[in-house]
């Protein structure tokens, strides 16, 4: 059983925006892909968890761009989990070029959720395999919660999650939220991302509108997507390069 996994990918034209920057959705999509396969290898993949009536959900993800990837480049995505706590565990990621140079690093926090109640499930009650996980970390310490804000200073943006946004768990896929973020910001040529963190707070479901509120402070943007019931589906913090 592998306690880490690395996979090579050739980046595609559609992985980049009009200014040649790799889309946040594509970065998270690669990390989700390699994490899913590594979880399968550990015996805790999607199909394995369905047998227990639970599924994996990411509650927080942060990445930092050290060097911008380029179109059609071959990159290696690597992931490794950390020791599981009662209700969550951390998983880290790297994206490197063919020379081994680090392009993007990321860290994330995951939980198990009950399919019926949508409540957190004790991770250790499901997983009883090896715990000799890789020790190195992409970020020092715990990822801090994205701060809230009261007043927008940027026009609100409304989006209604549709068919293409929804994944196997019946809610908006974690990578798709970043499309809501960049569509709300509509960044120009100077809007390159240095770091992006997104916290997933309440499920966003198909057909349920979200209003994305934004506050821009110097080289940082704070965003939150609010559901019609007043709960925040997500919060996001972006530092621009």
N, C-alpha and C positions, 0 to 999 in steps of 0.2 A: 504494500500500500504506500503510495507516494504522499509525503507530507507537504509537497509543493509540486507545482506543474508549470512548465513553460511551453508555449506554442508560438509558432511563427505565422505571421499574417502579411499579406501584401495589401497595403492601403489602396483604397479605390478613389476615383474622382469624386464620388458623392460623399466621401468622408470629410470633405473640406468645404468651407464657405466661399463666398465670392471673392474674399480677400486672401485666399490660400491658407487659412487657419483651419486646423483640424477641429471639427465640430465637437462640442461637449458630448452630444449623444453618441458619437462614434467612439470616443474615448471610453465612456462608461459601457458601451455595448461590447467592446473587446474585453474589458475586465469582467463583465458579467458572463461572457462566453467561457473564458478560461476558468473562472470560479465554478461555473456549473459543471464543467467536465471534471475538475479536480474533486468536487463534492461527490460526483458519481463514482470516481475512483476510490474514495474513502467509504463508499457504501451509505452515504447520507444525501444522495441526489434527490431530485424532484420525485421520481417514481418511488424511491425508498420511503420518503417522508409521507407520501400519500397513503401508504399502507398503515401509517400511524394516525392518519387524519390530520396532519399538520403540513405546513409549507414554510420555506425560508422567506424572510422579508428583510430587506436592508433598511435600517432606520437612520443611517448617517453615512455619507461618503464625502471625502475630501481629496482633491488631487492638486498637484502643482506641476506646471509646465516648466521644465528646465531648459528645453530646447524644442522649438516647434518642429513636429514631424512634417514631412513633405509628401506630395502625391506619389503614389505607386512605389513608395519606399517599402522595403521588407523590414518589419519590426518583430520583436519578440516580446510577448506579454507573459509575465511571470506572476504567480500568486502563491501565497502561503497563509495558513490560518494560525491563530494564536490560541493559547489555552482557553478552553471554554469556561465561562462563568455560569451561574445558575440559569440566567435568562438571556444571555447574549455572548457573543465572542467577536473578536476583532479579526479582520482579514486584510492583508496588505497586498499591494500590486506594484509592478514596475513595467515600464515600456522602454525597451532599449533598441538601438539601431543595430545594423549588421556588424559594426565595429565594437559593440558592447557598451557604447556610450549611453548614459541614462537620458531619456527624453522626458518621461513623465513618471512621477511617483504618486501613490495614492494609498489611503487607508480607509477602512470602512467598518461599520458595526452592524451585526446581523442578529436577528431573533427568529425563533420558531413561533408561528401563529396557528391556532386551531382553525381548521377549515370552516367549522360551523359557528363558533362563538366569536371568531376573529380576535381572541385574547391571546396573550403571550403564554407559551408552554415552556415548562422546565426543560432546558436543553439536555441536561445530564440524565434525565429520565428516558431520553430517546437514544442518545449516543453513548456507547460503552466501549468504543475502540481505543486505539493508542492515543496518547496525549503528549508524545514527545515532539511537539511542533517546533518549527524553525523559530529562532529567538529574535532575529533582527527586525527592526521596525522602520517603516518609511517616514513616519512622523514621530517626534518625541512626545511621549505622554499621550493622554487621552484627547480625542478630538472634542473641543468645546462646542457647546450648543450655539447655533446661530442666534445672535441677539434679535429681539423684537424691536419694532418701531411703531410709533403712533401716527405720524403724519407722513403722507406721500409728498414728494416734491417732483413727481414725474407722472405723466398721465396713466391712469389705470388701464389694464388690458384684460379683456374677457375672452375666455376660451371654453369650448365645450368638448371634453374628451370624447373621441369617436372610436370607431372600430379599430383603426390602425394603431391606436394608442394602448390597447388592452392586451394583457399577456395571459398566460395559462392560469393564473390565479384569479382572473376576473376583474382586475383593477389596472390602473395605469401603470405601465412598466416603468421601473426606476429611471431608465435612460431617457424615456420620452419626456419626463418633466423638464429636462434641460431645454427642450424645444420651446416649451411655454416660456421659460426664462428668457432665452435669446430673442424670441418673437416680441416679448414685452419690452425688452431693452432696445431692439433694433440697432445694434451697435454699428458704428462706422468703421472706417479703415484703421482708426486709432484704438479700437476697442479690443485689443488682444488680451486674453485671459492669462493672468499669472497663477492665481489659485482660484478654485471653485469648490465650495462646500454646499451640499444640499442635505437638509434634514427632512425626513419623511414622517409627518406627524399624524395624519389621518388619511385613510384610503380615498383616492379619487376614482370615481366610478363612471362608466360610460353614460353620456347624456346628462350628467350633473354639472352645471356651469361652475367655473372657477373665475374669480376676479383676482388678477395678479396686481398687487400693489408694490410700488417701487420707491425707494429712497436712495439717492445718490449722494455720497459724501466724499469729495476729493477723488481719490483713485479707487474707491470702493462703492459697490452697489449692494444694497440689501433688498430682497424681494420676498414676498409671501403670497401664496395662492390660497384664497379664502373661499370655502364652499358656501352654498346658499344657507346652510344651517349655522354659519358663523364660525365654524371650526377651520383652522388652517390645515390644508392638505400638505403643504410643504413650506419650508423657509430656505432661502438661499443667500449666500454671501459670495461675492466675486471681488477679487483684487485684480486690477488691470495692470498690465506691464507698462 
